[in-house]
Amino acid sequence: MTFAAVEPAKPILFVEFRFLWIFALIFGVNWMLRSNTARKVWLLVCSHVFYGCFFIGNPMEFFPNLFSGNWSELPTGWWFPSLLWFSTVMDYYVGVGIEDAKDDRRRKLWVFGSLAVNLGVLGFFKYYGFFDQNVRAVFAWLGLTPSWKPLEVFLPYGISFYTFQSLSYSLEVYRKKLPAERNFLNLAFFIAFFPQVVAGPIVRAMTFLPQTLKKVEWSSIDVRGCLVLFLIGFVKKACVGDRLAEVSDLYFAAPENYSAYSAWAASMCYAGQIYCDFSGYSDMAIAVARLLGYELCQNFAFPYFSASITEFWRRWHMSLSSWLRDYLYISLGGNRGSKLFTYRNLMLTMVLGGLWHGASWTFVVWGAMHGFALIVHREWSRVTAAAAGIAKVMKFIAVPLTFFWVMLTWVPFRANDIYIDRDNAADNAAKRLVRTSAGFQDLQEHKLVYPFAKSVEKKDGQTESVALLSHDAKAGVWKGTDADGKPATIRLHQTGFELTAKVWQSLVLFKDHAKKNVCGNAKWVLLGALVLVHWLNSRSYLSKWWRAIPEWLFSMLLGAGWALALAFKVVAYKQFIYFQF
Amino acid sequence: MKAVLCINGAAFVAGFGFAVAALSQAIEPVRAPQLGAKLDWLAERGAEYDTFFIGSSRVHRQLIPDIFDAEMAAHGVRTNSFNLSGDGMRPPEDEFVMERAFATRTARTRLLVVECNSIEHMLDDEDAGTARAVHWHDSARMAVLWRHCWARPLAADMKASRVAARIWKRVRQLPEHFQHWVWNCGRVGQASEWLSGLVVGEKPGEDARELGSDGYRVPKTGELMSGKTLLNYEKALAAAMKQPPAEDFEDSESQASLARKKAMADRLGARMVFVSSPFLRPAVFAPASREGVVFLDYSAPAKFPELYAPEHRRDPGHLNVKGSEIYTRLVARQIAEALKKQP
């Protein structure tokens, strides 16, 4: 088995202080440039440098290692940014090819080529491990031993997002909704634009490409709105999301140690965390893009206040749900057929949407649960359309009921297979591990404690990758040492499904697995306050007054707001959840 | 347009400044995970100890209080020591920690054993942005860093270009220190920690008891040098055996930092011991004035071959457990001898 010895580099987050300096430079130069083309070239270069930094780590270490041929010291996946170029170049030629094709057959060939290559690359990086694991399980069930060696494949940041984004371009050109973009710069800029390249929103070519044609004037930028939106995004992510994560991380590492009360608290916290994390990122991305003169699409619209699951999907990760609707659901036939045909399409769309999030059966279950709920809601709406009494009752329970279902579905979405180190179980029984592509990571501290391999210097000065852990398929354990040479035997403690079952038992049947509570009652007061602020915001009570005050006062309050945000943020940031997708 | 920008910018800074000032009055300072636990422990039980080791991992993981006390007792000196060090703790962070630990101390203090290091401007990549890097960035430390940028080098023959390069290297770190200072003033994350305390309750953290009640942290075990690291080390060791490192007084501010530590020891009525840890380097930072201090210099491998033997080292910069035991005994013996000579 081949393992990479060097961990992938750490991404740059919008919430980091260094982003402020990076953005100040990008922003300043962008608005100093007079020509639209020069601005696009500048932003394209910055976008690729920004994306490249996710993979190369410290340039002062990367480039000397690269040019001295010491490639084994380069961070894993350092060449992944080339995939973004590959996707861009290919889609450029596909677009032109589709438009220039003389007949429908050739147009189809072009678009199928684009689909095959884009989805092929995505499929290899995202689903190879999943596929291999399942084929091996089937082989083992048949009593056979596969002859091929498994590959350890790392997932490049943002590949799911930019693949969908570039596919939207080819599909729209194919559907003749958009002319092929013959200016390579515009297309490359659309695909790589840094605020959205890693975690969306998934911008459509139809909405973004026209923006690249006209020069934006600084006077048309809503600076006040952008600054407030960025601060809101920061607060959502760094102050609320990361703090809620504390409760959910504690609980989901070992639900068997906690009460039913804890299951409710932790599940609600996770629902809050994933919303704040992702919508916070989207808010910051939208604000950053607007400050540079470009509009990205809205990604969230208070989804937890939805009165049905159908409405939830109109308000949650809107750029993905509309993509799935337009390019998958409608392509499958949509609702142009029998009821069963429509339901099949709904289910398929949601299951594939689940798989888009990650290569695991738990994501399939998550998607299937949403598909099932969408079907039930359709039927329910049809059956109760004429019953006014039911509508009155539903008015009161629809929102909590929808939230409850969504919260239940977050459980498999959040559930990981949990491992423990048997050798060290006595002295750190609470230490739970989760498997990543680089090794086993501590669930609490989010640190890689058992890397699969490490690089070791040889006598001749070259480095080599030495495996630290090997898989003993018979015993079903990973054996070896940690990075410091301490022996380790890592075994699966519970699968994601076992964990899901335990949490559901607590949520639905109120089963206490133990008496311990993950948090105190004060949490409900805080959650209540957060929900209230969120609700007031959804009613636009909080979004107008700051536009009416004088500029100097606004600036002063913004400064005070940032000081408060810093005091309330979690000191060490957590990575954005959606970066892993 | 420019005037509006200036007014808005000033208003932003004023709003930020007022809020930060209010927060710094209302909220507890930022607490570093490991060192914070040690300081809490000392606040509670500090009177039990009379000897303190202060420094980086070369003290944190290499000076073992139990062994030190036993060796001192064997030489007729009774001590009860505590290791108040942290990995990567160098000046000016060590001064901050000493101030926090000893500001109100009245109990008898016999020895302050401080690693002799010059001021370090670079923050560890791993620590940058964390509570560990934020906690010591107070105004006094910012003043030290600022003065250090322009401090007079004490080497007489330093070229102007080298002086300029040194200044630039330090000045370009200032924005990062400034960020940490702002965060510290604004009590970054502290309101959130308070809320978290309300929500989750006491978190399973790393307190002083987990570190051992003497503050010592065992070095990583099972590590010996190998491959090219060992080869390079052996080469460098052979060269250093022939040519011991020269003394270097660095700059006026680093010397001033040593003087402040000495003044603190004087105030506590303790004997100041500066220790230069055993690892290979071309020059060793030393105190320019040795009046009233004990300076133990372990930088010459020819004088202390057992500390440099590869079997006693975890890596070129650190001793392993066996090496640490030898080192601790040696330090204790030499301090005991120095105390006998100058009681």
Interface residues (C-beta under 8 A of the other chain):
Chain A: E16 F17 W21 N58 C239 R243 E246 V247 L250 A430 V456 E457 K458 K459 D460 G461 D484 G485 K486 V518 C519 G520 A522 K523 L526 E551 W552 L553 F554 S555 M556 L557 L558 G559 A560 G561 W562 A563 L564 L566 A567 F568 K569 V570 V571 A572 Y573
Chain B: V4 I7 N8 G9 A11 F12 V13 A14 G15 F16 G17 F18 A19 V20 L23 I27 V30 D125 G129 T130 A131 V134 P175 Q179 V182 W183 G186 R187 V188 G189 Q190 A191 S192 L195 S196 L198 V199 V200 G201 K203 P204 K220 T221 G222 E223 S226 G227 K228 T229 L231
